[in-house]
Amino acid sequence: MHIVVIGNGVAGNSAAKGVLRNPDTKVTLIDGDVTPYHSACVLPDYISGDIPQERVILEDCPSSRFERCQGNPVSAIDPSERKVLLAEGSIPFDRLILATGSIPLVPPVQGSELQGNFTLKTLDDATRIRQWPLGSGAVVIGSGLIGIEAAIALRKLGQEVTLIEALDRIGPRILDPVAAEKAQQTLEARGIDVGLEESVAGVHGLNQTEMVETSRRNLKADLVVWATGMKPESSLARDAGITLGEDAGILVDASMQTSAPGVYAAGDVTEYPDPLFSEHRLNLFWYFGSGQGRVAGMNAAGLRAEFPLTLQMGTARLFDTPLAFVGYTEGELRARGLLPETKDSGNGKRFFHQVFLDGRLVGIQMIRPNRAEILWSSRVLKTALDKPAKPWGFTIPLIDGGWPGNQDEKNA
């Protein structure tokens, strides 16, 4: 059985490994680019110089049944004829896995096309940022995880950095106000200027970026990083008539099957059932790409596997301060007309913001958690539901304010 995977990110490579669990299969992974398989999670560390490029590159699949086809972009897919059309030639398949990922969203702002404007998604992006001459300052637009980590990387290089966010707090999709404020204080203590409720009106310069004009001020900057969101790269699926969701992601079920027989999808390009609400949603996190890719590969190869209903989860490091989050924010639930309750705890630099719905834990945000607490949050992440609309949760062990782990870890 020949299975074709389109996409060279974590979802695509995990899918290839899932396929190869069946010894009677072979897999071809197609990538129109020639960049080696790498970890997007450590790109900020590469920009800052904390790690060399070789530590960004991930190990290739060693199997003789695996073939990588790079530098020949896919122009279309034909599910009925079981064929992938390339810029030059075509490749037949028995099953197909779409792992085409996501692409950065840059708003149509005047001057965003000038040299010195960057996004941060790939190793090539990170290399271009790293090689750009340091100068008068840097502006990072958007304060999700990518924006926060890009700002930190540039600050480590000695740049004067301004982080701009249009909403009223940093990390608005992952942090509630009280946790966001503490994260912001950590960034500001290390010299990052944070501007909230501030929009970008334009980027100005002759041939390259010299100044960023916002709704409040003019900022000298010869480097701008746009971290204003991602969108699924689902054009191949759309053009082939495969069903997409409200956010243009490919709709999949627990086996990662799409609406087209024999075609699976995984990672950033998908919309997956939400654990708490009867809807599909995008989940642009490494964990989802890895797990969904493996499940898609196994099912495409004739093995049986399901990806569980799973909450969003992420971690970051605010310089030397760990940040972790899992599940829903209070703000998201209130926007749905629900009435969550919250509980805050911590001592000194450590802080924990818990979100409850109907007495059950559905979200948590942690500043400076220890390893035991992050592992505990993984248990929350992996708690599955019987039905998408049913609330879930479990009781937190009442150890030193409700947190797992031993006392030595808690006082670390």
C-alpha positions in Angstrom: 0.0 0.0 0.0 1.4 3.4 -1.1 0.5 6.3 1.1 1.3 9.9 0.2 1.7 12.6 2.8 1.7 16.3 1.8 3.5 18.5 4.3 6.9 18.5 6.1 5.9 19.7 9.5 5.4 17.8 12.7 2.0 16.5 11.5 3.3 15.2 8.2 6.4 13.5 9.7 4.4 12.0 12.5 1.9 10.7 9.9 4.7 9.1 8.0 5.9 7.3 11.1 2.3 6.2 11.8 2.0 4.7 8.4 5.2 2.7 8.8 3.8 0.9 11.8 2.2 -1.3 9.1 5.1 -3.3 7.6 3.2 -3.7 4.3 3.2 0.0 3.5 5.5 2.5 1.9 5.1 6.3 2.2 6.1 9.3 0.2 6.3 12.7 1.9 6.0 15.6 -0.5 7.2 19.1 0.4 7.4 21.9 -2.2 10.2 23.5 -0.2 13.7 22.1 0.3 14.0 23.1 4.0 14.9 20.1 6.3 12.4 18.9 8.8 12.7 21.1 11.9 11.1 22.1 15.2 9.1 25.3 15.0 9.0 25.4 18.8 12.7 26.3 19.2 13.0 28.9 16.4 13.1 31.8 18.9 16.0 30.1 20.7 17.8 29.9 17.4 17.2 33.6 16.6 18.5 34.6 20.1 21.6 32.4 19.6 20.8 30.2 22.5 21.0 27.1 20.3 22.8 26.5 16.9 20.9 25.7 13.7 21.7 22.0 14.0 19.6 21.7 17.1 16.6 23.0 15.2 16.8 20.2 12.7 14.9 17.0 13.6 15.9 13.5 12.8 14.6 12.1 9.5 12.7 8.9 9.2 15.3 6.1 8.8 13.1 3.5 7.1 13.8 2.2 3.6 10.1 2.3 3.0 10.1 6.1 3.4 10.8 8.5 0.5 11.0 12.3 0.8 10.1 14.3 -2.3 11.2 18.0 -2.0 11.4 21.0 -4.3 8.5 19.9 -6.5 5.3 21.7 -5.3 1.9 20.1 -5.3 -0.5 21.9 -7.7 -3.6 19.9 -7.0 -5.0 16.6 -5.6 -7.5 14.3 -7.3 -9.1 12.0 -4.7 -11.3 10.2 -7.3 -8.3 9.3 -9.5 -6.0 8.8 -6.4 -3.4 11.1 -7.8 -1.3 14.0 -6.6 -0.4 16.5 -9.3 2.9 18.2 -9.0 4.5 21.2 -10.8 6.4 18.5 -12.7 4.7 15.2 -13.0 2.3 13.3 -10.6 2.3 10.7 -7.9 -0.4 8.0 -7.5 -1.6 7.0 -4.0 -3.7 4.4 -2.3 -4.4 6.8 0.6 -3.5 10.4 1.1 -2.8 12.5 4.2 -3.0 16.3 4.1 -0.7 17.9 6.6 -0.2 21.3 4.8 -0.1 23.3 8.1 -0.9 27.0 8.4 0.4 30.2 7.0 0.9 33.6 8.8 -1.8 36.2 8.6 -0.4 39.7 7.9 -3.0 42.5 7.9 -3.1 44.8 4.8 -1.1 47.6 6.5 0.7 50.2 4.5 4.5 49.4 4.4 4.2 45.8 5.5 5.9 44.8 2.2 9.0 46.8 2.9 12.3 45.0 3.6 12.7 44.4 7.3 9.1 43.0 7.8 9.1 39.4 8.8 6.8 36.6 10.0 8.0 33.7 12.1 6.8 30.3 11.0 9.7 28.4 9.4 13.5 27.9 9.7 14.0 30.2 6.7 12.0 32.9 8.5 14.1 32.6 11.6 17.3 32.6 9.6 16.3 35.8 7.8 15.5 37.5 11.1 18.7 36.3 12.7 20.8 37.6 9.7 19.0 41.0 9.6 21.4 43.8 10.8 20.6 45.0 14.3 19.8 48.7 14.4 17.5 51.3 16.0 15.0 48.8 17.4 12.4 46.1 16.8 8.7 46.0 16.9 6.7 42.8 17.3 3.1 43.1 16.4 0.8 40.6 18.1 1.3 39.0 21.6 0.3 35.4 21.2 3.0 32.8 22.0 4.9 33.5 18.7 4.9 37.2 19.4 6.0 36.9 23.0 8.8 34.5 22.2 9.9 36.6 19.2 10.1 39.7 21.4 12.1 37.8 24.0 14.6 36.4 21.4 15.2 39.9 20.0 15.6 41.4 23.4 18.3 38.7 24.2 20.2 40.0 21.2 20.3 43.5 22.8 17.6 45.0 20.7 15.2 47.7 22.0 11.9 45.8 21.6 8.3 47.0 21.6 5.5 44.4 21.8 2.2 45.8 20.3 -1.2 44.2 21.1 -4.5 45.6 19.8 -6.5 44.1 22.7 -6.4 44.9 26.4 -3.9 42.2 27.5 -1.1 40.1 26.1 -1.8 36.5 25.1 -5.6 37.3 24.8 -6.5 33.9 23.5 -4.6 31.9 26.1 -4.5 34.1 29.2 -7.1 35.9 31.4 -6.4 39.4 32.5 -4.9 38.6 35.9 -2.4 36.0 34.4 -1.7 38.3 31.5 -0.8 41.1 33.8 1.8 39.0 35.6 3.3 37.8 32.4 3.5 41.4 31.1 5.3 42.4 34.3 7.8 39.7 33.7 8.5 41.0 30.2 8.7 44.6 31.2 11.1 43.8 34.0 13.5 42.6 31.3 13.2 45.7 29.2 10.5 44.9 26.7 8.1 47.8 26.2 4.5 46.5 26.0 1.8 48.5 24.3 -1.8 47.4 24.9 -5.0 48.6 23.0 -2.6 49.9 20.4 -3.1 49.3 16.6 -0.6 49.7 13.8 -1.4 52.3 11.2 1.6 51.9 8.9 5.2 51.0 8.5 7.4 53.7 6.9 10.7 53.9 5.2 12.3 54.4 1.8 13.5 51.0 0.8 13.2 49.3 4.2 11.6 49.7 7.5 12.5 52.8 9.5 9.5 53.6 11.6 6.2 52.0 12.8 3.3 54.3 13.2 0.7 53.1 15.8 -2.5 54.6 17.0 -0.6 56.2 19.9 3.0 56.9 18.8 5.8 56.6 16.2 8.4 53.9 16.9 11.9 53.8 15.4 12.4 50.3 14.1 14.3 48.7 11.3 12.9 45.2 12.1 9.2 44.3 12.4 7.9 40.8 13.2 4.2 40.2 12.4 2.7 37.7 14.8 -0.9 38.5 14.1 -2.2 35.0 13.7 -2.2 32.0 11.4 -4.7 30.5 9.0 -5.0 26.9 7.7 -3.3 26.2 4.3 -6.3 24.3 3.1 -6.4 25.4 -0.6 -5.6 22.0 -2.0 -8.5 20.4 0.0 -10.9 23.3 -0.9 -10.1 23.0 -4.6 -10.7 19.2 -4.4 -14.1 19.7 -2.9 -13.2 18.4 0.6 -15.4 19.9 3.3 -14.0 22.8 5.3 -15.1 24.3 8.6 -16.1 27.8 9.6 -12.4 28.8 10.0 -11.4 27.3 6.6 -9.8 24.2 8.3 -10.4 20.7 7.0 -13.2 19.0 9.0 -12.0 15.6 10.4 -13.4 13.0 12.8 -11.6 11.1 15.5 -9.7 8.9 12.9 -8.6 12.1 11.1 -10.8 11.1 8.1 -11.9 13.9 5.9 -15.1 14.1 3.8 -13.2 12.4 0.9 -12.9 8.6 1.2 -9.2 7.6 1.6 -8.1 11.1 2.4 -7.0 12.0 5.9 -5.7 15.3 7.4 -3.8 16.3 10.5 -2.3 19.3 12.3 -2.8 23.0 11.8 -4.9 22.5 8.6 -7.7 20.7 10.5 -10.7 21.6 12.6 -11.2 19.0 15.2 -14.2 18.4 17.6 -14.1 20.6 20.7 -14.2 18.7 24.0 -16.8 21.0 25.7 -18.9 22.4 22.8 -20.6 20.8 19.9 -18.4 22.4 17.2 -15.1 22.0 15.5 -12.1 24.4 16.2 -8.6 25.0 15.0 -5.8 23.9 17.4 -2.5 25.4 16.2 -0.3 23.6 18.7 2.6 21.2 18.3 0.9 18.6 20.5 -2.1 18.4 18.2 0.1 18.1 15.1 2.2 15.3 16.5 -0.8 13.3 17.9 -3.1 13.8 15.0 -0.4 13.0 12.5 0.3 9.7 14.1 -3.4 8.8 14.2 -3.9 9.8 10.6 -1.0 7.7 9.5 -2.1 4.6 11.4 -5.6 4.8 10.0 -4.4 5.4 6.5 -2.3 2.3 6.8 -5.2 0.2 7.8 -4.6 0.2 11.6 -7.2 1.5 14.0 -6.6 4.6 16.2 -8.5 7.6 17.4 -7.3 11.0 18.5 -9.0 11.8 21.9 -11.1 14.9 22.5 -8.3 17.2 23.8 -8.0 20.7 25.2 -5.5 23.3 23.9 -2.3 23.4 25.8 1.0 25.3 25.5 4.1 26.2 27.3 6.6 29.0 27.0 9.5 30.6 28.8 9.4 34.3 29.7 13.2 34.6 29.8 13.8 32.4 32.9 10.1 32.2 34.0 8.0 29.2 32.8 4.5 29.8 31.6 2.0 27.1 30.9 -1.7 27.0 30.1 -4.3 24.3 29.4 -8.0 24.5 28.5 -10.4 27.4 28.3 -10.0 30.9 29.5 -12.6 32.6 31.6 -13.0 35.2 28.9 -13.8 32.7 26.2 -16.5 31.0 28.4 -18.1 34.4 29.3 -18.2 35.3 25.6 -20.3 32.2 25.1 -22.8 33.4 27.7 -21.5 31.0 30.4 -20.7 31.8 34.1 -17.4 30.3 35.0 -15.8 30.8 38.4 -12.1 31.3 39.0 -9.6 30.7 41.8 -6.2 32.3 42.0 -3.3 31.0 44.2 0.4 31.3 44.5 3.2 32.9 46.5 5.6 35.6 45.4 6.6 35.0 41.8 4.5 31.8 41.3 0.9 32.2 40.2 -2.0 29.9 39.3 -5.3 30.9 37.7 -7.9 28.1 37.7 -11.1 28.3 35.7 -14.2 26.2 36.8 -17.5 25.6 35.1 -20.3 24.0 37.1 -17.7 23.1 39.8 -15.4 21.3 37.4 -12.0 22.4 36.3 -11.9 23.4 32.6 -8.8 25.6 32.4 -5.6 26.7 34.1 -2.9 29.3 33.6 0.4 29.0 35.4 3.3 31.4 36.0 6.5 29.7 37.1 5.0 26.2 37.6 7.3 23.3 38.7 7.7 20.1 36.7 5.1 18.2 38.8 2.5 20.9 38.1 3.1 20.9 34.4 2.8 17.1 34.4 -0.4 17.4 36.3 -1.7 19.9 33.7 -1.0 17.2 31.1 -3.4 14.9 32.9 -6.1 17.6 32.4 -5.1 17.9 28.8 -5.6 14.2 28.2 -9.0 13.9 30.0 -11.4 12.9 27.3 -15.2 13.3 27.1 -18.0 10.8 26.3 -20.0 13.6 24.6 -18.7 16.9 23.2 -21.4 18.9 25.0 -20.8 17.3 28.4 -18.8 19.3 31.1 -15.8 17.4 32.5 -13.1 17.6 35.1 -11.9 16.0 38.3 -11.1 17.1 41.9 -7.7 18.6 42.5 -5.7 17.0 45.3 -5.7 19.4 48.3 -1.9 19.6 48.8 -0.6 23.0 49.9 -3.4 25.0 48.4 -4.6 22.4 45.9 -1.5 21.5 43.9 0.1 18.2 43.3 3.7 17.5 43.9 5.9 17.4 46.9 6.7 20.3 49.2 10.3 20.6 48.0 9.1 21.1 44.4 6.5 23.6 45.5 9.0 25.8 47.3 11.6 25.7 44.5 
